[in-house]
Amino acid sequence: MISQNSDKDYSLSGPEVSVMDMMEARERRLFRQTELLRRYPGSTLVCFTMNIAGPVKNNPLIRRGFLHGCEQIRQQLMRFRRKSTFELSFDETTGNEGYFIIDMPAFTVKQMTSEVEDHDAIGRLFDMDVLDETGRKLDRSEIGLGPRTCLLCGEPAKICARSRTHTAAQLQAKTAQMLTDFVRAADVQVIARDACRALLYEVCTTPKPGLVDRANTGSHRDMDIFTFMDSASALMPYFRRCAEAGMDTRSEAPSETFRLIRQEGVIAEREMLAVTGGVNTHKGAIFSMGIVCAALGRLDHSLWKDPAAVLAECGRIAEGIAARDFSRLKNPADAGTVGEKLFLEYGIRGVRGQAEDGFPAVLNAGLPVLERELSNGASMDRAGAVALLAIISAETDTNLIARGGRQRQLEVTQQIRELLSQDPSPSVSRIEALDLQFISENLSPGGSADLLGLSYMLHFMKET
């Protein structure tokens, strides 16, 4: 996809095409344009291709740029509350081609596409030709704009091309760098955005037994839904840093990724406490969601839609953490946290064990149930409420033990398992009854709530 020997050495790799190949592709493109305008008389046509110098015209990196450009056209149309009448795309060695039939004046469409070309991060690599109903291609000068500029020097591109001011290798290197920088920034943004979004979805899911939601504060007296919103928003920069850590250590051992994000986690915890007034809203999520963000950063974008691959990478990142963290514990006096006490007394590894094992409660319970409910027509709120019960039934929630003791945790877990066996999709009223029960006993399955957040996150990744 891309060869990078140093910070200033970029090149594109992939199948090479000849001048004859490109001439034939141009003929095909003209034929496609003519046919589409014939089939949709009176419409405007956008023909979108990538401006890629050199013999490599298509590879996964270039394709990512192309797909982004297609999405920008759709977003521009949304500004006018419009959609394309018809879309068609081709993925060929000679390049990607996108065709959009739009029922709007060509002049307006040219303005929209020029905004994308001039202002998007990689817009200079976009060629968005706009053809009116007669097949005439509009020029930028018709909407008061100057010619496209050179990738390297900012002079008019046609002048540089005519005089061959720059070599193909120079243009190709600049193209590769632009695409690489764009993809990295876009991926980091999506990971951080959806991690924050997942935490917000989790706290808003209602009802949740013993937990803060839109209806009440559960078994908590020091926090409410707004506390969680403040906390989730403050953590977005942390999620970005975790994603970047994963990207920066792709060629290194997963343990190095974990070392970096654990350092960032300490900072994130301070940032969380600063905005919540010292209330611990997301300490568990800082750990678990941080690992997921780093795992996504380590993986190729094509694997994001595969929850098993993402969670397996989480396991590799967290490998050995329980043994390292608990190795100093010899007797109860050594335990300074609830997690350490539970490990000494029962051998329970808590969230560390979940992470080491690739979050099985998410992979085998939370996410499948969430998506089962959604496929059956449930709202996201409803699906999340049922998925939370599945998670509680599938893991040992140390928060329940901390508040109610080991025996009570086992009992309520069994209670929920029996409920789900009777009705895999319990009614809202039955979940609300559980909420009242948990509140009366001061129980709160906070660890399960964090795993619900991960379930949302992995579901979102399937949409990217």
C-alpha positions in Angstrom: 0.0 0.0 0.0 2.7 2.5 1.0 6.4 2.3 1.4 8.0 4.6 4.0 11.7 4.3 4.7 11.9 7.5 6.7 9.7 10.5 7.7 10.4 12.0 4.3 10.4 8.9 2.1 7.0 8.0 0.8 5.9 6.0 -2.2 2.8 4.2 -3.4 2.9 0.4 -4.0 0.4 -1.6 -6.1 -0.3 -2.8 -9.6 1.2 -0.5 -12.2 -0.6 0.6 -15.3 0.6 1.8 -18.7 -0.3 4.9 -20.7 -2.3 2.7 -23.0 -4.3 1.4 -20.0 -5.1 4.9 -19.0 -6.2 5.9 -22.5 -8.6 3.0 -22.6 -9.9 3.9 -19.1 -10.5 7.4 -20.4 -12.6 6.0 -23.3 -14.6 3.8 -20.9 -15.2 6.8 -18.7 -16.5 8.9 -21.6 -18.8 6.1 -22.6 -20.2 5.8 -19.1 -20.8 9.5 -18.9 -22.7 9.5 -22.1 -24.8 6.6 -21.2 -25.7 8.0 -17.8 -26.8 11.4 -19.2 -28.9 9.5 -21.8 -30.6 7.5 -19.1 -31.2 10.5 -16.9 -32.1 13.4 -19.2 -32.1 16.8 -17.6 -29.8 15.8 -14.8 -26.4 16.9 -13.7 -23.6 14.3 -13.6 -20.6 14.3 -11.3 -17.7 12.1 -12.4 -15.3 11.7 -9.5 -11.8 10.3 -9.9 -8.5 10.5 -8.0 -5.7 12.7 -9.2 -2.8 10.2 -8.6 0.6 10.8 -10.2 2.8 7.9 -11.3 2.0 4.4 -12.6 0.1 3.2 -9.5 -3.4 4.4 -9.7 -5.2 2.2 -7.1 -4.5 0.5 -3.8 -6.1 0.3 -0.4 -4.8 3.7 0.6 -6.0 5.4 -2.6 -9.3 3.7 -2.2 -9.7 5.1 1.3 -9.3 8.6 -0.1 -11.8 7.9 -2.9 -14.4 6.6 -0.5 -13.9 9.6 1.6 -14.5 11.9 -1.4 -17.7 10.0 -2.3 -18.9 10.6 1.3 -18.1 14.3 1.0 -20.3 14.6 -2.1 -23.1 13.0 -0.2 -22.6 15.3 2.8 -22.6 18.3 0.5 -26.0 17.2 -0.9 -27.3 16.8 2.7 -26.7 20.5 3.2 -29.4 21.0 0.6 -31.6 18.2 2.0 -31.0 16.3 -1.2 -29.7 12.9 -2.3 -28.3 11.7 -5.6 -30.8 10.2 -7.9 -28.3 7.4 -8.9 -24.8 6.4 -7.9 -22.3 4.1 -9.6 -18.7 3.3 -8.8 -15.9 1.3 -10.3 -12.8 -0.1 -8.5 -10.2 -0.8 -11.2 -6.4 -1.0 -11.5 -6.6 2.2 -13.6 -8.3 4.0 -10.6 -11.5 4.4 -8.8 -14.4 6.1 -10.6 -17.6 7.4 -9.0 -20.7 8.7 -10.9 -23.5 10.7 -9.2 -26.7 11.7 -11.0 -28.0 14.8 -9.2 -31.3 16.6 -9.8 -29.9 20.1 -9.2 -28.5 22.9 -11.5 -25.0 22.1 -12.7 -23.8 25.5 -11.5 -24.8 24.8 -7.9 -23.3 21.3 -8.0 -20.0 22.7 -9.3 -19.9 25.1 -6.4 -20.5 22.2 -4.0 -17.8 20.0 -5.5 -15.3 22.8 -5.7 -15.7 23.5 -2.0 -14.7 19.9 -1.4 -11.7 20.1 -3.7 -10.5 23.3 -2.2 -11.1 22.8 1.5 -11.0 19.1 2.3 -7.8 17.7 3.8 -7.0 15.7 0.6 -9.3 17.6 -1.7 -6.3 18.5 -4.0 -6.3 14.8 -4.9 -9.9 14.9 -6.0 -11.1 15.5 -9.6 -14.8 16.1 -9.4 -15.9 16.9 -13.0 -19.4 18.3 -13.2 -21.3 17.8 -16.5 -24.5 19.6 -17.3 -27.5 17.9 -19.1 -25.8 18.4 -22.5 -22.6 16.7 -21.4 -20.6 20.0 -21.2 -18.1 20.0 -18.4 -18.2 23.2 -16.3 -15.0 25.0 -15.6 -14.0 26.5 -12.3 -13.8 30.0 -13.8 -17.6 29.8 -14.4 -18.1 30.0 -10.7 -15.4 32.6 -10.1 -12.6 30.3 -9.0 -9.0 30.1 -10.3 -7.3 27.0 -11.6 -6.2 24.1 -9.4 -2.8 24.5 -7.9 0.2 22.2 -7.9 0.6 19.7 -5.1 4.2 20.8 -4.4 4.6 24.5 -5.1 1.2 26.1 -5.2 1.6 27.4 -8.7 -1.2 26.6 -11.3 -1.1 22.9 -11.8 -1.3 23.1 -15.6 1.8 25.3 -15.8 3.8 22.9 -13.7 2.6 19.9 -15.7 3.4 21.5 -19.0 6.9 22.5 -18.0 7.5 19.3 -16.0 8.7 21.3 -13.0 8.4 18.3 -10.7 9.2 14.6 -11.3 6.6 11.9 -11.1 8.5 10.5 -8.1 8.2 13.8 -6.2 4.5 14.1 -7.0 3.9 10.4 -6.0 5.7 10.9 -2.7 3.6 14.0 -1.9 0.5 12.1 -2.8 1.4 9.1 -0.6 2.2 11.4 2.3 -1.1 13.3 2.0 -3.1 10.1 1.9 -1.1 8.6 4.8 -1.6 11.6 7.0 -5.3 11.8 6.1 -6.0 8.2 6.8 -4.2 8.4 10.2 -6.0 11.5 11.2 -9.4 10.2 10.0 -9.0 6.8 11.8 -7.9 8.5 15.1 -10.9 10.8 14.9 -13.3 7.9 14.3 -11.9 5.8 17.1 -12.0 8.6 19.7 -15.4 9.9 18.6 -17.0 6.5 18.8 -15.4 5.6 22.1 -16.8 8.8 23.6 -20.2 8.1 21.8 -20.2 4.5 23.3 -19.8 5.9 26.9 -22.6 8.3 26.3 -24.9 5.6 24.9 -24.0 3.4 27.9 -25.0 6.0 30.5 -28.2 7.0 28.6 -29.4 3.3 28.3 -32.4 3.0 30.5 -33.3 1.1 32.6 -30.1 -0.3 34.0 -30.3 -2.1 37.4 -28.4 -0.1 40.1 -26.7 2.2 37.6 -27.0 5.8 36.6 -29.3 6.2 33.7 -31.9 8.7 32.4 -34.5 7.6 35.0 -32.4 7.8 38.2 -29.0 7.7 39.7 -29.2 4.0 40.7 -27.3 3.0 43.8 -25.2 6.2 43.6 -25.5 9.4 45.5 -22.4 11.2 44.3 -23.1 11.2 40.5 -25.8 11.6 37.9 -26.1 11.4 34.2 -24.5 14.8 33.7 -21.5 13.8 35.7 -21.0 10.9 33.2 -21.4 13.3 30.3 -18.8 15.6 31.6 -16.5 12.7 32.2 -17.0 11.1 28.8 -16.3 14.4 27.0 -13.1 14.9 29.0 -11.8 11.5 28.0 -12.0 12.0 24.2 -8.4 13.3 24.0 -7.3 10.2 25.9 -9.0 7.9 23.4 -7.2 9.8 20.6 -3.8 9.2 22.4 -4.6 5.5 22.8 -5.4 5.1 19.1 -2.2 7.0 18.2 -0.2 4.8 20.6 -1.6 1.7 18.8 -0.7 3.1 15.4 2.8 4.2 16.5 3.6 0.7 17.9 2.2 -1.5 15.1 5.6 -2.9 14.4 6.4 -3.4 18.0 5.3 -5.9 20.6 1.8 -5.4 22.0 3.3 -5.0 25.5 4.9 -1.7 24.3 1.4 -0.5 23.3 0.1 -1.3 26.8 3.1 0.5 28.4 2.2 3.7 26.6 -1.5 3.6 27.1 -1.1 2.8 30.8 0.9 6.0 31.2 -1.8 7.9 29.4 -4.4 6.2 31.6 -2.9 7.8 34.7 -3.3 11.2 33.1 -6.8 10.5 31.9 -7.9 9.5 35.4 -6.7 12.8 36.7 -8.6 14.6 33.9 -11.7 12.6 34.8 -11.5 13.5 38.5 -10.9 17.1 37.6 -14.2 17.5 35.7 -16.3 15.3 38.1 -15.1 16.9 41.3 -13.3 13.8 42.4 -16.0 11.3 41.5 -15.0 8.1 39.9 -17.3 7.7 36.9 -15.1 6.0 34.3 -12.0 4.5 35.9 -12.8 1.1 34.6 -13.7 2.4 31.1 -10.4 4.3 31.0 -8.7 0.9 31.3 -10.9 -1.2 29.0 -11.9 1.3 26.4 -8.3 2.5 26.2 -7.2 -1.0 25.3 -9.9 -1.3 22.6 -8.8 2.1 21.1 -5.2 1.0 21.1 -6.1 -2.3 19.5 -8.0 -0.6 16.7 -5.0 1.6 16.2 -2.7 -1.4 15.8 -5.0 -3.1 13.3 -5.6 -2.4 9.7 -8.9 -0.5 9.1 -10.2 -3.5 7.2 -10.3 -5.5 10.5 -12.4 -3.0 12.4 -15.6 -4.7 11.4 -14.4 -8.0 12.9 -15.1 -8.0 16.7 -13.2 -11.2 17.2 -10.0 -9.8 15.6 -10.3 -6.5 17.6 -10.8 -8.3 20.9 -8.0 -10.8 20.2 -5.7 -7.9 19.7 -6.9 -6.5 23.1 -5.9 -9.8 24.6 -2.4 -9.6 23.1 -2.1 -6.0 24.4 -3.2 -7.0 28.0 -1.3 -10.3 28.1 0.2 -11.0 31.5 -1.1 -7.9 33.2 -2.8 -9.8 36.0 0.3 -11.8 36.9 2.4 -8.6 36.8 -0.1 -6.5 38.8 -0.8 -9.2 41.4 2.7 -10.7 41.7 3.6 -8.7 44.8 0.5 -9.8 46.7 1.4 -12.4 49.4 -1.2 -11.8 52.1 -4.4 -9.7 52.7 -2.3 -6.9 54.2 -0.7 -6.3 50.8 -4.0 -5.6 49.1 -4.7 -1.9 48.6 -7.7 -2.2 46.3 -10.9 -4.2 46.0 -9.6 -5.9 42.9 -6.4 -7.0 44.8 -8.4 -8.3 47.7 -10.7 -10.3 45.5 -7.7 -11.8 43.7 -6.1 -12.9 47.0 -9.4 -14.3 48.4 -11.0 -15.9 45.3 -8.5 -15.7 42.5 -10.8 -13.4 40.6 -8.9 -11.3 38.0 -11.7 -8.8 37.3 -11.4 -6.5 34.4 -7.7 -7.5 34.0 -8.8 -11.1 33.3 -11.5 -9.9 30.9 -8.9 -7.9 29.0 -6.3 -10.7 28.9 -9.0 -13.1 27.6 -10.1 -10.7 24.9 -13.3 -9.5 26.7 -15.3 -12.7 26.3 -18.3 -11.2 28.0 -18.5 -8.7 25.2 -17.7 -11.1 22.4 -20.0 -13.9 23.5 -22.8 -12.1 25.4 -23.0 -8.3 25.2 -22.4 -7.7 21.5 -24.4 -10.7 20.1 -27.4 -9.8 22.3 -27.2 -6.1 21.4 -27.2 -6.9 17.7 -29.8 -9.7 18.1 -32.2 -7.2 19.7 -31.4 -4.5 17.1 -32.1 -7.0 14.2 -35.4 -7.9 15.9 -36.4 -4.2 15.6 -35.6 -3.1 19.1 -34.4 0.5 19.7 -30.8 1.0 20.7 -31.9 1.9 24.2 -33.9 -1.3 24.5 -31.2 -3.5 23.0 -28.6 -2.0 25.3 -30.7 -2.7 28.4 -31.1 -6.4 27.4 -27.4 -6.7 26.5 -26.4 -5.4 29.9 -28.3 -8.3 31.6 -26.5 -10.7 29.3 -23.2 -9.3 30.3 -24.0 -9.5 34.0 -24.9 -13.1 33.6 -21.7 -13.9 31.7 -19.0 -12.3 33.9 -18.0 -11.9 37.5 -18.8 -8.2 38.3 -16.4 -7.2 41.0 -18.4 -4.0 41.7 -21.3 -6.2 42.8 -19.0 -8.2 45.1 -17.6 -4.9 46.5 -21.1 -3.7 47.4 -22.9 -6.9 48.3 -20.3 -9.6 48.9 -19.3 -12.7 46.9 -22.4 -14.7 47.9 -24.9 -12.0 46.9 -23.1 -11.4 43.6 -23.5 -15.1 42.8 -27.1 -15.0 43.8 -28.1 -12.0 41.7 -26.1 -13.3 38.8 -28.0 -16.5 38.9 -31.3 -14.6 39.3 -30.6 -12.8 36.0 -29.5 -16.0 34.3 -32.9 -17.5 35.2 -34.7 -14.4 34.1 -33.0 -14.6 30.7 -33.6 -18.3 30.3 -37.4 -17.6 30.9 -37.4 -14.6 28.6 -34.3 -13.7 26.5 -35.8 -10.2 26.0 -37.2 -9.2 29.4 -39.8 -6.4 29.4 -39.0 -2.9 30.6 -41.1 -3.5 33.7 -39.1 -6.5 34.7 -35.8 -4.7 34.3 -37.2 -1.7 36.2 -38.1 -4.2 39.0 -34.5 -5.3 39.0 -33.4 -1.7 39.2 -35.5 -1.1 42.3 -34.1 -4.3 43.9 -30.5 -3.3 43.2 -31.1 0.2 44.5 -32.7 -1.2 47.7 -29.6 -3.4 48.3 -27.1 -0.7 47.2 -25.9 -3.0 44.3 -24.3 -1.5 41.2 -22.8 -3.7 38.3 -20.3 -1.0 37.2 -17.9 -3.4 35.6 -20.7 -4.8 33.4 -21.7 -1.2 32.4 -18.1 -0.7 31.1 -18.4 -3.8 29.0 -21.7 -2.6 27.6 -19.8 0.5 26.5 -17.3 -1.8 24.7 -20.3 -3.6 23.1 -21.6 -0.3 21.7 -18.1 0.6 20.5 -17.6 -2.7 18.5 -21.1 -2.3 17.1 -20.2 1.2 15.9 -17.0 -0.1 14.3 -19.1 -2.3 12.0 -20.6 0.9 10.6 -17.3 2.6 9.7 
